[in-house]
Amino acid sequence: MTFSPIPCQKDFFNIPDEITYLNCAYMSPLASLVMEAGFDGVRRKSKPWEVKPIDFFKDGEHLRALFAKLIDAAADDVALIPSASYGIAVAANNIALQKNDEIVVLDEQFPSNYYQWVEAVKTQGANLITVSRQQSQDWTSAILEAIGEKTKIVAVPNVHWTDGSLIRLQEISKECREYGAKLILDVTQSLGALPFSVKEIQPGFMVCSAYKWLLGPYSIAYLYASPEYHEGKPIEHNWQNRAGSEIFSGLVSYEENFQPGARRFDVGERANFALLPVAIAALELILNWKVENIYGTIKQITDSISEKVQEIGLAVPPPNQRAAHMLGVRFPEKLPEGIAEKLAGENIIVSIRGNSMRIAPHIYNNEADVFKLIKVLKSYRF
Ligand SMILES: Cc1ncc(COP(=O)(O)O)c(C=O)c1O
């Protein structure tokens, strides 16, 4: 993939010189201008006499359109929600299951895309198929093996959240279509850093939280609902999702019809005056930088880390089995006790997930951060 490298943006994110933040998969920092947009949003709420009915809609529609652009969809396909789990609940509420239908998930998948399916199994008598993989196998082939005649739902991510191992969604999508299974995606750990198009992958539903690779606020997330669900059932009913809600004086004339497209799935109070401007400013940044440039720039950093950790005896997933923006580093035996704390003591911030040390850089990192990380790792005996 061709890309234009983005110069290091550490100052733009206001990250102190001494901090090496390699933890975007946990939570991204906010770029300074994104943070300012939030302050303006809070200030707006302090002057309600200036807030007009149209303001309950304007930012939401702007944000919806930006997210649609990012995923190559139409604004009508996007709902504004507060969390990935909310979107997964909407998906589950719109796919009827029969006894013995199968729902495919991954071993150690993120809980927000897991518990809902456990619930569906309990209440609707379906079976949960948890895919694990052999040591030599990649996730994609393990998932493909699990999909069959009984599969009704395949609820997976684009990368495994613990170590960034890649799931090749094009192949999964094709298999789902062949068996008539619905593909439900949680792309929270990839969207914004890994190019993605719903036109290519064709999920039924897709969720993404804003606070990681979308560089946005906490408590905003997005739901893509394919047109086949645009007449679907929301999990809650609020005034704003109903047709004509722009006319406040008419709200007491209860309305059966919904706003068009996926708007019926919007969460109540989605006109969040403080957070929507933050999410808008963040998505505008990503669209300006372009995901392929973000991806290529982060890849240079993860490739460098990957090469250097292997030189000191640590293991990473093979390049064709991992996404470029995140790296799960494994140690020859078990994880050295207190390693994350020791790194934190040197102002190097990473996460431990399962058996992996998860390193998740962004365009605010550079080779100096890699040098600092490797220097501390070298001080361990493996
Ligand atoms: C894969 C994945 N999905 C979703 C989330 C966040 O879920 P929610 O928005 O439901 O809190 C995380 C957070 O770590 C995650 O790693």
The ligand as an SDF file (V2000), in Angstrom:
LIG
                    3D

 16 16  0  0  0  0  0  0  0  0999 V2000
  -12.2840   -4.8550   20.9720 C   0  0  0  0  0  0  0  0  0  0  0  0
  -12.9240   -3.8570   21.8760 C   0  0  0  0  0  0  0  0  0  0  0  0
  -14.2140   -3.5420   21.6970 N   0  0  0  0  0  0  0  0  0  0  0  0
  -14.8370   -2.6360   22.4660 C   0  0  0  0  0  0  0  0  0  0  0  0
  -14.1800   -2.0170   23.5010 C   0  0  0  0  0  0  0  0  0  0  0  0
  -14.9240   -1.0220   24.3310 C   0  0  0  0  0  0  0  0  0  0  0  0
  -16.2280   -1.5030   24.5410 O   0  0  0  0  0  0  0  0  0  0  0  0
  -17.3800   -0.6090   25.1440 P   0  0  0  0  0  0  0  0  0  0  0  0
  -17.5340    0.5620   24.2310 O   0  0  0  0  0  0  0  0  0  0  0  0
  -18.5650   -1.4960   25.1440 O   0  0  0  0  0  0  0  0  0  0  0  0
  -16.9520   -0.1950   26.5150 O   0  0  0  0  0  0  0  0  0  0  0  0
  -12.8300   -2.3180   23.7500 C   0  0  0  0  0  0  0  0  0  0  0  0
  -12.0960   -1.7200   24.8590 C   0  0  0  0  0  0  0  0  0  0  0  0
  -11.0110   -2.1170   25.2270 O   0  0  0  0  0  0  0  0  0  0  0  0
  -12.1940   -3.2670   22.9000 C   0  0  0  0  0  0  0  0  0  0  0  0
  -10.8970   -3.5980   23.0660 O   0  0  0  0  0  0  0  0  0  0  0  0
  1  2  1  0
  2  3  1  0
  2 15  2  0
  3  4  2  0
  4  5  1  0
  5  6  1  0
  5 12  2  0
  6  7  1  0
  7  8  1  0
  8  9  2  0
  8 10  1  0
  8 11  1  0
 12 13  1  0
 12 15  1  0
 13 14  2  0
 15 16  1  0
M  END
$$$$
